[in-house]
């Protein structure tokens, strides 16, 4: 039970024991509690420190992800992992070793003193100088290395660091570039050896693995469910658009219940943008 992150309460223990042994002699929680005490177990308050336990839905989602990962690894899919980070222009150590003659040793150079030319600045330094004090970096990494052509570095706005529109545009451009690179040839790699089989005529499989950031999960217009804050007329319009029947004199709560029960399967804008280039998105 502990391996499944489930606290062993008396009721859960009794149910578990009875399910695994039809001849288990103890039938009540009270008797089991007494036997637990006799066996030396203690029933007492846990630490005051809260221990977060994974929800069932989260554990199920994780299991599905690893199953999907095994599947795409076994069929020769080219896998790219995506993530984002942010950097500030002032992120530099105060005391460092550097060459006083050439100035080499610094990761950035924002002042105008000295003879160091801008062409000597590294990539990060250049972007910080051009874009401002805070930048966002979005990148892919394959099983071999970073995919440099698709690295996205841009200035963060004051209100937000990333939004759905920007990410959709990036995923579309990235999917197009990956499709051009991989073409329509797929290599099936044996799990037991390094041998690979070249499959001609089959579309090369590509999968981009992303996390569940808010801007990654923007729903398409036709699959967005109604909101509880909508007025009754707007909910009716949603039901009509999806060709759903409803009672003529239904209340708002009844209309929402019908809508939620018949909500279309979720489709994400990001997935649809990648699908154009036959690129799969895995969350």
Buried (B, 14 or more C-beta within 10 A) or exposed (E): EEEEEEEEEBEEBBEBEBEEEEEEEBEEBEEBBEEBEEEEEEEEEEEEEEEEEEEEEEEEEEEEEEEBBEEBBEEBBBBBBBEBEEBEBEEEEEEEEEEEEEBEEBEBBEEEEEEBEEEEBEEBBBBBBEBEEBBBBBBBBEEEEEBEEBEBBBBBEEEEBBEBEBBBEBBBBBBBBBBEEBEEEBEBBEEEEEEEEEBEEEEBBBBBBBEEEEBBBBBBEEBBBBEEEBEEEEBBEBBEEBEBEBEEEBEBEEBBEBBEEBBEEEBBBBBBBBBEBBBBBBB
